[in-house]
Amino acid sequence: GGRMERGGRRRSEPEEADKGRMKRTIIKDWKKRLSYFLQNSSNSNNRKAKKAGKHRNYFRPSPEEAQLWSEAFDELLANKYGLAAFRAFLKSEFCEENIEFWLACEDFKKTKSPQKLTSKAKKIYNDFIEKEAPKEINIDFQTKNMIAQNIQEATHTCFSVAQKRVYSLMENNSYPRFLESEFYQELCKKTPISRAAQGT
């Protein structure tokens, strides 16, 4: 049996190389998604972005900035790059409807016109809440029913309960996994060049 073990050990080197290759592919995929989300969020917030000095938020964050995201879920959501990175992560886990719903609710709460409020409420309901919705979120039947009644006369609080549920779902499940992901770890790393510079 000893020979088999030795063979097994020998096989593990290429496996390590494969793992490295897979890791690089995963990170490359991530970067593609991330640039997509960053572009999209910059289009929708063009007016605001101009005020704030346009591309300020779209640069890769410093490792110190990225580390701040691990202190609170809100820190992550408040940062444009962090939010885009988190969306890309959720997409890789096939649950991006959660963050999309949360963002739709944030937008909904800022809506001033009553007509817009009603049409946005119906859109959110059709996209995320109703049975077989294209991006159906995972909330209980009672909450869904309550929303169905509330959107008849839409107010800013129509989706509050569902938004809180989805927020805590992300905070307790996806957020810790995001912090452990290769991609996030990569962002928190000091670049090898600066490490070499410190060494000399």
Secondary structure as UniProt FT lines:
FT   HELIX           2..44
FT   HELIX           46..51
FT   TURN            54..55
FT   HELIX           56..58
FT   HELIX           63..68
FT   TURN            69..71
FT   HELIX           73..78
FT   HELIX           80..92
FT   TURN            93..94
FT   HELIX           97..109
FT   HELIX           114..124
FT   HELIX           125..129
FT   TURN            131..132
FT   TURN            134..135
FT   HELIX           141..150
FT   HELIX           151..153
FT   TURN            156..159
FT   HELIX           160..169
FT   HELIX           170..174
FT   HELIX           175..180
FT   HELIX           182..188
FT   HELIX           192..199
//
